[in-house]
C-alpha cells in the first residue's frame, strides 16, 4: 500500500462522518465558536505587543 492509498483510506467517508455532516448547521456553529475564540486570542496578543512597544518606546528611551 502506498502513502497515497493510506491517505485516501483515512479520508474515506465512514457512516460516522456521514452522520456528522448531515447536521451541517451544528457542525458549522461549533466551528464558528472555535474560530471566534482563536480570533479573540490573536487580537489580545496583538494588543499586548502594541502596548509593550509603546511602553518600551516611552520609558526606556
VENVEN-V494675 format. One record per helix or strand of 2 or more residues. SS is the DSSP state (A for helix, B for strand). FROM is the first residue (numbers start at 1). LEN is the number of residues. If there is no record, write none. Layout:
ss | from | len
SS | FROM | LEN
SS | FROM | LEN
This chain:
ss | from | len
A | 3 | 8
A | 15 | 8
A | 24 | 36
